[in-house]
Amino acid sequence: MLNAHSRIYGTGFVTGEKTVTNEMMAKIMETSDEWIRERSGIQQRYYVKEGTSTSDLATDAAHKALKDAGITAAEVDYIVCATMTPDYYFPGIGSQVQAKLGIGNIPALDIRQQCSGFVYGLQVCDALIRTGAAKRLLFIGAEVHTGFMPFSKQAWKVLMGESTDEVAQAERDWHSKFRHLTVLFGDAAGACVLGPTEDPNRGLLGYALHSDGKNVEALYVPSAGFKYRPYFDEGMAREGRGVPVMDGKTVFKMAVTKMPEAVHEVCAKVGCTVDDIALVIPHQANLRISEAMQKALKLPDSRVYNNIMQYGNTTAATIPIAYDECRKSGRVKKGDLVCFVGLGAGFHWGAALMRE
């Protein structure tokens, strides 16, 4: 027999150890605080120290969510992880998180939906709980984007506060080639504990998810894939092909049209309207995208939550981080209708509705 639905019982998040401001980015490339804020709204982001992995951040966030939910790791019977930056090309991070938490041989599932990973993952987790396959599920979105930053050793020393020496102009020029992307991303992880609920007035209510691969090369990494032989070589490294490629106009246009459409669609499925939503928590890709989506939905500032200014784009971690902040600050209250929405590489996009 299917459970009615599931709900979130605990949340938590962590960031990389080092705060990196826009002014610090300007020390290694041709940019400025004004240039970055104008285009993205970002003021700072967090980077991990060398050696800290995505599974490390995921595990730390998981501990916080478990504590918030009031359960131990031993009570978890399923793990779902969303990331586009696993520790290794394969496997994903799920089994590593399971081992680091000291949990038995429970299932550990990895999904690859990039910036829409949390929204897609919620549907997966909800389905597992509704069918009885899981009773106490740990869902994590985690990313260490610094692995694709093409910065020199001296630049890293400057960013991590280990050196005050200037970065050579040739290195600044190289870094500047990628500034439109590298200034956007940060390292972080957000986690949730989900389980079934007997309260018919609370929990996850519905989803509107979509994919369209026609424009996949508008946002992708042009290396380290098995389209190439070998899948990575020295030429790719020299050309900086480990850094994502983005057609900003295409991404912006899709985001500001598809995200509002998904919100209206999920509301129609659930039987409500946008006016009933207490708070929309969008994926934090770019503040300008969130503002355009907000305008399309005709929502006031009080009903849309943004925190990209402080964390940058942390891909699968953005929504769970924002939701954790909203839960613990009182921005969302019991009975509130909350909408999660995002779009990312693939392209994949969608929205999910939840009653707090």
N, C-alpha and C positions, 0 to 999 in steps of 0.2 A: 504493500500500500504506500502511495506517495505521501510524503510529508507536505503540509500546506505550503510552506516556504521556509527560507532561512533568514537569519539576521546576523549582524556583526556584534560580537560581544566584547571585543577588545582591540585596541590599536596602539601602534607605536612607530617611531621612526628614528633614524640616525643619519648623520651626514658625514662627509669626509672630514678629516681632522683639521684641515687648514682652510681658513677663510681667505678668499682671493677677491680683492676689490677690483673695480674697473681701473683704478689708478695703477694697481699692480700689473694689470694686463698691458697698460700703456708703456710699461718699462721694457717690454720684450717685443712689441710690435707697434706699427703706426696706427694708433687708435686713441680714444679719449673717453672719459666718463660720459661726456655729452654725446659723443657719437654712438656709444652703446645704448645709453638710456633712450635716445631718440628713436632708435630702430627696434628696440626690444623691451624696454622698461626695466632691464636688469641692472642692479646696482652691485651685486656681488654673487659669488657662488662658492661652493666648498669642494676642495680637492682632497683625495686620500693621499697619505704618505706612500711612497714607493713600497710595494710589498703587501699593502692592504688590498684584498680582492673583493669582487662583487659578492661572493658567498660569505665573506667575513661581515660585510655590511648587512647582508640579508639575515644572518644569524643574530647579529646584535639587535636589529629591528624586531626580529621574532621574539627575543627574550622580553623586550618591552611590551609587545602586544600580549604575550602570554601572561605577564604580570598584571597588566591592565584587565585582562579577562578573568583573572583569578584562578588560572589552571596551570598545571605543570606541563612540561614538554612531553612527559610520558603519557599524558591523556590525549595527545594529538594522534589521530589515526589516518591523516592524509595531508600531504603538502603539495601546494601548487605554487610555482615560481614563474614570474614573468620578467624577462630581461632580454636585451639585445646585446649585452656586453658580458657574456659568461666568462668564467676564469680561463677556459680553454675553448678552442673551436668546437670540440665536443669532449665530454658530455655537457649537458646543461648544469645548472647549479643546484638543482633540487636534491640530488643524492648527497651532495657535499653539505648542504644545510642540515639534512637528516643526520648525517654522521656527526657534525659539529654540535648539534643539539643533544646528541646521545640517545636518540630515539631508536627503537627497534626497526625491523625491516618493513616499514609501512610504505605504501606507494608514494612516490615523489615525482610529480608531473611538471614538465617544463613547457611553456608556451612562448611563441615568438611573434607577438603582435605589436612590438615596438611601442610607440606613444599611445596606442589604444589598448595596450596590454592589460591595464587594470579593468577597463570596462568589459573587454572580452573575458578576462579571467573571472570576473564576478559571475557571469552566466555559467561558466564551467563549474565553479565552486557551488553555486546554487543548485545546479543540476545534480551534482554528486550528492549533495545533502538531501535534496528532494527524493532521490531514488533510494536513499538509505545506504549508499556506498561509503559515505563518511558521516560521522557524528560530531567530531571536533576537528575542524579543518583549519590549517594554517596557510594563508595566502600572502605572498610577498612579491612586491615589485622592487627591483634593485638594479642599480647601474653604477659602473665605474667608467665614465666616459674618457677619463684622462689617458686611457690606453691608446686612443687614436689621436691624441694631441701630438703634432709633429715638431715639438719644441726641442731645441738644443739642450745639452746638459747644463750649460750656463744659465739658460732661460729657466730651467726647472729649479736651479739653485736660487735664483732671484725670486721666483714665485713662492717657493717654500720658505723664504726668509733665511736661507743659508748663505747668501752672498749679497753684497751691495755693489759689486762691480757691474759696469755697464755691459750690455749685450752687444756684440759686434754688429755693425750695420748690415752685413751680408746675412746674418742670422735673423735680424729684425725684418729684413725684406722677405725672407723665406716664410717666417711666421705670418707676415701680413697678407700673404696670398690666401690664407685660410681664415682670416679674422672674422669674416661674416658668419662662420660656423663655430669656430672654437670659442668665441666669447659667450656663446649661448648656453653651453652645457656645464653641469655640475655633477658631483658624485653623491649619491644618497640611496637610502632604502626605506620603504614604508611597508608595514605588515598589519594584517588583520587576522583575528580569530573568528571563524564563522561556525554556526551550528544551527540545528532546527529550532523553531520557536512554536509555542502553542498559542501565542497571542496573535489572533487574526488581524490585528490592527498595526502590527509592526513587522519590519523586515523587507526583503527584496521583493519587488512587485512585478517588474517587467523590463524588457530589453528591446532595442532596435539596433541591430548590427548589420554592417554591410562591408563588402570588399569590391575593389575594382583594380585589376592589375594592368590596365592599358597604359598607364603613365608611371610604371614602376621606376623608371630611370629619372624621374623628377625628384626622387629622394631615395638614395641607395648608396652602398659602398662599392666602388668599382674595383674590387680586389678580394682576395681571400675567399673565393667561391669556386665551386667545381665546374663552372662554365669555362674556367681558365685551366691551362695545363702548363706548368704546375699551378695549383690554386693560389700560390703566392710566390713571388720571386723578387730579386734585388731591384729590378726595374720599377716594380710597383712601389717599393719603399722610396726609391730616389725621386719618383714623381709625386709622392704624397698621396698615393691612391688608397691608403688606409683611412683617409679622412672622408667622411660622407660627402656626397655631391648633392646639392639641393638647388632646384629651380624655385626660387623664392616666390615668384609671381604665381606659379601653378599651385604651390602648397597653400599660399594665402587664400587664393580664390576658392580652392576646394574646402578649406577649413571654415571659411566664413559663410559658405553656403550649406555644406553637408552637416555641420554640427547643429545649427538651428533646425534643419529639417529633421534630424534624428531626435531632437528634443520634442518637437511637435508629434513625431510618429510614436514615440514611446508613451507620450501622454494619451494619445488616441487609443493605444492598445490597452492601457490601464483604465481608461475611462475618466480622465481628468483633463485639465487644460494647463497651459503655462502659468496662468494666474494662480493656480493652486500650489505651485512650487514655492517653498519657503526659501530654498537656496540652491543655486546651480554652482557646481564645482567643476570647472573645465580643466582639461589637461593644460598644464602650464608650459606651452611652447613659446609663446610670444605675447606680451601684454597687448600689442596692437590687434592680434587675432582675437583675444578674449574681449576686447572692447568692441570690436566689430560684431562679434557674435551677440554680445549683450544688447547692442543697438538693434540688431535684427529681431531679437526676442522681446524688445521693448521693456527691458527690466531695469530697475534702479540699481545704484551701486550696492545698496543694502542686501540685494538678493543674488549677487554674484561674488564669489570669493576668489581672490588672486593673491598669490604669494611669490610669484616668479621673481619679484624684485630682490628677494633675499636668497633664493636657492638656484636660480637659473632653471634651465630645462633638465630635469632628471628623468625624463622619459617615463618608464613604467612606474616610477616612484612618485611622480608629481601629485596624482590624485590622492593616494593614501596618506601622503604627508599633509596635504591641505585638509583632508577629512579629519585626521587626528587633531590638527590645530583647532578646527571648528568644534569638534566634540568637547575638547578639554577647555576651551575658552567660553563655552556656552553659546557659540554662534548658531549651533543647531540644538534643538530641544526635543524632548520626547513628543512624538506626534507630528513633527515637521516632515514635510515631503521634500526629499533631497534628490537632486538629479546630478549624475555624473556623466560627463560627455567628453569625447576626445576623437582626434583623427591623427593617423600616423602613417609611416612608410608602408607601402604595400600595393595600393592604399587600403587601409582598414579604418573604419570609423564607426561610431555608434554612441548610444546613450543608455543609461540604466536608471530606473527609479527605485527609491527606497523610502519606506516610512520609518523614521527614527524611533 
